[in-house]
Amino acid sequence: MVMLGIATSAAGTLWPPRPLPQGVKAPILAIELLRPSDRLDQIVKEDNAIALAEMKLQPRNERRTLQRAVMLDFAFIAAYTAFLVLFATLPTSTVHRMLGAIVIGGAITGAVFDSVENTRILALLRDASAPLPRGPSVVKWWALFVTAAAAVPLTIERNAPLLRRWIGYAAALFAAAAAAGGIYGLAHGSDQIVETAVGRLAIAWFLTYLFAASERTLRDGLHAALDRLATRPWLRRFATWPAVEKRPVADS
């Protein structure tokens, strides 16, 4: 999931040298939340072959870059849905199971509308008169921010080893900040606030992944985990280096 997230963020590095609609900085999010009063050519422009040749610059291929990112995003949708559903099934207490059910419902809802949004973005990149993706995008973000809010208590485990406990606390903090900011931004129609919240949500999901993945690895604490890691054949040589040399005892 982490690698797919990094791959789909490639379009975020496009950073067109012009202001995007509603003050948003990431081109993918700008297209997702495109309003009827905005224009697609504010986000995506075709390369001017003559100007590029005169200035000896490489073509940006903005449209193709965005299309590739959206296609990869379908795999990311499947990955984050599977992860959130599996993560939500781990709790054992009644309250946490109820929160887990909200996480599952929110994740599935978000995934469905995320797929509709991607389909509309691809259609819009082919034809500027296609339906805007803002409608399903707004529903998707509502679902995912509610999911983040419900997941906050699920990463708080006071009896966990120190490192894993603080990973969980950090995940809860970022998830709470993302949920609060995202819901506020959606309710007040501020795409810039939503963009900030999306960044926090990405960090929260990464930390939640570390928290869930480290349940066995860090069950006895960081020191014990490092000791186990040092017994691996490919690390044993480094773990015992430098070797202690025995010096001969001089005769008296």
PyMOL commands that set and color helices and strands:
alter all, ss='L'
color gray80, all
select helices_A, chain A and resi 2-13+21-23+27-32+40-42+49-55+62-88+94-126+134-155+162-188+191-217+222-230+233-239
alter helices_A, ss='H'
color red, helices_A
deselect
rebuild
show_as cartoon
